[in-house]
Amino acid sequence: MGFRKVVVEVDDVAVVQRLNRRKKLASHPNPVIRKVNEWKRKDWSTRFVQIYREGNKCADCLAKKSLNLDDDFVFWDLPPSDLVSILSDDEIGATLPRLVCI
């Protein structure tokens, strides 16, 4: 696809901090972290940023959906049915409350 600068939005701040370190993660116990480490070694620029799950419901929905897929890469001609309502809410600017403990 030719992408050279990749920004990855993650909803777990501890994961973001770990992935942004220069430390090699090839022996990390989590296979996803090891795979991301492989991607970081490619000839591209990667940056990991923290985003609230509520602010990225589409990505959260697709990530959950991917857990049940056998393929590594999937293209859809139309959004999956469980994503349509999320996209509709986003289109009309619906907001979601976020509880914050102080």
C-alpha positions in Angstrom: 0.0 0.0 0.0 3.0 2.3 0.3 2.4 3.8 3.7 5.6 5.2 5.3 4.2 7.1 8.3 1.8 5.2 10.5 0.0 6.5 13.5 -1.6 3.7 15.6 -4.3 4.7 18.0 -4.6 2.5 21.1 -7.0 2.8 24.0 -4.6 1.4 26.7 -2.1 4.0 27.9 0.3 1.4 29.3 0.5 -0.4 26.0 1.2 3.0 24.2 4.0 3.7 26.6 5.5 0.3 26.2 5.3 0.4 22.4 6.8 3.9 22.1 9.9 2.9 24.0 13.0 2.1 22.0 13.4 -1.1 23.9 13.2 -4.3 21.8 10.1 -6.3 22.5 11.0 -9.5 20.5 10.8 -11.7 23.6 7.7 -10.1 25.1 5.2 -12.8 26.3 2.3 -11.3 24.4 2.3 -12.4 20.8 0.5 -9.2 19.6 3.3 -7.1 21.2 5.9 -9.3 19.4 4.1 -8.8 16.1 3.9 -5.1 16.5 7.7 -5.1 17.3 8.2 -6.8 14.0 6.2 -4.1 12.2 8.2 -1.4 14.0 11.4 -2.7 12.5 10.2 -2.2 9.0 11.3 0.8 6.9 8.6 3.2 8.1 7.9 5.6 10.8 5.5 4.5 13.5 3.9 6.4 16.4 1.6 5.0 19.0 -0.9 7.4 20.6 -3.6 6.9 23.3 -7.2 7.5 22.4 -10.3 6.9 24.5 -12.3 3.8 23.5 -15.5 5.9 23.4 -13.8 8.2 20.8 -13.0 5.3 18.5 -16.0 3.0 18.7 -15.6 1.9 15.0 -12.1 0.7 15.5 -13.1 -1.0 18.8 -16.0 -2.8 17.1 -13.7 -4.0 14.2 -11.0 -5.1 16.6 -13.5 -7.2 18.5 -14.8 -8.6 15.2 -11.3 -9.6 14.1 -11.0 -12.0 17.1 -13.4 -14.3 15.3 -11.9 -14.1 11.8 -9.6 -16.7 10.3 -8.0 -14.3 7.7 -5.2 -11.9 8.5 -6.6 -9.2 6.2 -10.3 -8.6 5.3 -11.9 -6.2 2.9 -15.7 -5.4 3.1 -17.7 -3.8 0.3 -20.1 -2.6 2.9 -19.7 -2.1 6.6 -20.5 -5.1 8.8 -24.1 -4.8 10.2 -22.9 -4.2 13.8 -20.9 -1.2 12.6 -23.7 0.6 10.7 -25.3 2.1 13.9 -21.9 3.3 15.2 -21.2 5.0 11.8 -24.7 6.5 11.8 -24.2 7.9 15.3 -20.8 9.4 14.2 -22.4 10.9 11.1 -25.0 12.9 13.1 -22.4 13.9 15.8 -23.8 11.9 18.6 -21.7 12.2 21.8 -21.0 9.7 24.5 -20.6 10.5 28.2 -17.3 9.4 29.7 -17.1 8.8 33.4 -13.9 10.2 35.0 -12.9 9.5 38.6 -11.3 12.5 40.3 
